[in-house]
Amino acid sequence: MSKPIYVTQPYLPSLEELIPYLETIWNNKILTNCGPFHQQLEKALCKYLGVEHIALFTNATIALITALQALRITGEVITTPYSFVATSHSLLWNGIKPVFVDIDPNTLNLDPKKIEAAITTQTTAIMPVHCYGHPCDVDAIQKIADNYNLKVIYDAAHAFGVQCHCGSILNHGDLSVLSFHATKVFNTFEGGAIVCPDAKTKLRIDQLKNFGFVDETIVVAPGINGKMSEFNAALGLLQLKYVDQALARRKEIDTTYRKCLKNIKGIRCLNDAGEKIANYSFFPILVEADYPISRDDLYNKLKSSGIHPRRYFYPLISEFPMYRGLPSAHSDNLPVATAVAQQVLCLPIYPDLDRAVVHEITCFISTQSMCLQSK
Ligand SMILES: *Cc1c(COP(=O)(O)O)cnc(C)c1O
């Protein structure tokens, strides 16, 4: 293979289509501070995603930090070790102690059966992740939250456009946070958003993301600067026109991978969305003990042949130096996450990925297994 193939590649509309948006910005000279493109994108996303209120942000990490501030979360928050490190970092930036709970072996999301045992008098919230865009068990989590009077903030960075039994997955919990980073299904280069349940909450979040300003002279909270610029909002409006097309392409690739990898011993595909509306943002496989070579050997071999999969999520968040001293970070407390982090490999998936390359990748994985078995 000539050009290296990475795990993801952003989907970009043509430059010609971007020019009119730039002309508008240049003509009206509004660059930020919740200008017309910012307002348009909020409306368009509410409609597309099937939610009532959205507050756009400069990125999802600032949005997570602000979501915790908005709900005045303190003390301890129950969360998953199996995620991108920003999930837990948002807790540390608020002086909150993360409490790691193990994941479910099938969904790789926070295991609701294990949450209750981790609740203490200090616990104020749960921060689950819809990992790879696969919906958490939102009903079970809400039931626990209601019983113990806890807030629920979903890190929905992977869950753009994902639906569950009752519409958008983003309508669950107290708040959900989206990421529009370049590597995500829908991107604004950098960007993010908080899905809010009501206008009052959105107003508070809009104040917090703008230094706490209510009007020219009144500041009601020690807010931050989390605003999305007009340029990023324009990119979002442009990308939104193509997102259905991009999702359809991802779905095709997902189907091909599943078909071609189905009968390979020791390779397990995850999270078949079935009839549910998924976003195919990742294609994780688990390289299990009965595959002839280890996950890391497969990873290195693929890399030497120009394919660059990623070991999301390895290492676990709980293994990083700022977390590993926590009692809940011990691997004995997290057996499923610890095992999965050693087995997972996310294969390339993005709208422009060539069909032939998908076949080459699956052939490569299946011949590794044949070569070694016949020895
Ligand atoms: C990408 C990601 C984030 C951070 O998003 P940014 O927009 O880059 O700040 C947070 N959580 C998860 C699970 C992510 O995948």
The ligand as a Tripos MOL2 file, in Angstrom:
@<TRIPOS>MOLECULE
LIG
   15    15     1     0     0
SMALL
NO_CHARGES

@<TRIPOS>ATOM
      1 C1        -12.7090   13.6090   21.6290 C.3       1 LIG1
      2 C2        -13.1940   13.3270   22.9990 C.ar      1 LIG1
      3 C3        -13.2460   14.3170   23.9930 C.ar      1 LIG1
      4 C4        -12.6260   15.6750   23.8240 C.3       1 LIG1
      5 O1        -13.1350   16.3990   22.7920 O.3       1 LIG1
      6 P1        -12.4320   17.7710   22.3330 P.3       1 LIG1
      7 O2        -13.4920   18.4120   21.4810 O.co2     1 LIG1
      8 O3        -11.2220   17.3710   21.5480 O.co2     1 LIG1
      9 O4        -12.0900   18.5590   23.5360 O.co2     1 LIG1
     10 C5        -13.8340   14.0000   25.2080 C.ar      1 LIG1
     11 N1        -14.3060   12.7670   25.4580 N.ar      1 LIG1
     12 C6        -14.2360   11.7850   24.5570 C.ar      1 LIG1
     13 C7        -14.8130   10.4570   24.8930 C.3       1 LIG1
     14 C8        -13.6560   12.0230   23.2960 C.ar      1 LIG1
     15 O5        -13.5570   11.0170   22.4220 O.3       1 LIG1
@<TRIPOS>BOND
     1     1     2 1
     2     2     3 ar
     3     2    14 ar
     4     3     4 1
     5     3    10 ar
     6     4     5 1
     7     5     6 1
     8     6     7 2
     9     6     8 1
    10     6     9 1
    11    10    11 ar
    12    11    12 ar
    13    12    13 1
    14    12    14 ar
    15    14    15 1
@<TRIPOS>SUBSTRUCTURE
     1 LIG1         1 GROUP 0 **** ****
